[in-house]
């Protein structure tokens, strides 16, 4: 039997969407308010879903307490109350879009989750805008 279990988390972070190769006018036209040189913030909502076989003995796909601890250690501690452009090395040369943030989160968690489990990261930047990144 295969099931999916999910853990919800939250972090706050600031960022600026900007492409160095573009002019200021191009950046402003494309990214609008998200290109504010003084940055802007979001209350991100994160859902990490693991899909795999249900262990016949424990009845778990994955221990949710362990998953919560891994999210705190490998994600929230690196992103919460940070300026993504200035404080998170993964975004020094990468535009901190929701797509890139979700991919980076996936990359941080993947080494700590058994390869037999699929990981899906869902990141809400606003209540209406979200991205999904998975194996």
SULURKA-V132918 format. One record per residue. N is the residue number from 0. RES is the residue in three letters. SS is DSSP state (H for helix, E for strand, L for the rest). Layout:
N,RES,SS / N,RES,SS
This chain:
0,UNK,L / 1,UNK,E / 2,UNK,E / 3,UNK,E / 4,UNK,E / 5,UNK,E / 6,UNK,E / 7,UNK,E / 8,UNK,E / 9,UNK,E / 10,UNK,E / 11,UNK,E / 12,UNK,E / 13,UNK,E / 14,UNK,E / 15,UNK,L / 16,UNK,L / 17,UNK,L / 18,UNK,L / 19,UNK,L / 20,UNK,L / 21,UNK,L / 22,UNK,L / 23,UNK,H / 24,UNK,H / 25,UNK,H / 26,UNK,H / 27,UNK,H / 28,UNK,H / 29,UNK,H / 30,UNK,H / 31,UNK,H / 32,UNK,H / 33,UNK,H / 34,UNK,H / 35,UNK,L / 36,UNK,L / 37,UNK,L / 38,UNK,L / 39,UNK,E / 40,UNK,E / 41,UNK,E / 42,UNK,E / 43,UNK,E / 44,UNK,E / 45,UNK,E / 46,UNK,E / 47,UNK,E / 48,UNK,E / 49,UNK,E / 50,UNK,E / 51,UNK,E / 52,UNK,E / 53,UNK,L / 54,UNK,L / 55,UNK,L / 56,UNK,L / 57,UNK,L / 58,UNK,L / 59,UNK,L / 60,UNK,L / 61,UNK,L / 62,UNK,L / 63,UNK,H / 64,UNK,H / 65,UNK,H / 66,UNK,H / 67,UNK,H / 68,UNK,H / 69,UNK,H / 70,UNK,H / 71,UNK,H / 72,UNK,H / 73,UNK,H / 74,UNK,H / 75,UNK,H / 76,UNK,H / 77,UNK,H / 78,UNK,H / 79,UNK,L / 80,UNK,L / 81,UNK,E / 82,UNK,E / 83,UNK,H / 84,UNK,H / 85,UNK,H / 86,UNK,H / 87,UNK,L / 88,UNK,H / 89,UNK,H / 90,UNK,H / 91,UNK,L / 92,UNK,L / 93,UNK,L / 94,UNK,L / 95,UNK,L / 96,UNK,L / 97,UNK,H / 98,UNK,H / 99,UNK,H / 100,UNK,H / 101,UNK,H / 102,UNK,H / 103,UNK,H / 104,UNK,H / 105,UNK,H / 106,UNK,H / 107,UNK,H / 108,UNK,H / 109,UNK,H / 110,UNK,L / 111,UNK,L / 112,UNK,L / 113,UNK,L / 114,UNK,L / 115,UNK,L / 116,UNK,L / 117,UNK,E / 118,UNK,E / 119,UNK,E / 120,UNK,E / 121,UNK,E / 122,UNK,E / 123,UNK,E / 124,UNK,L / 125,UNK,L / 126,UNK,L / 127,UNK,L / 128,UNK,L / 129,UNK,E / 130,UNK,E / 131,UNK,E / 132,UNK,E / 133,UNK,E / 134,UNK,L
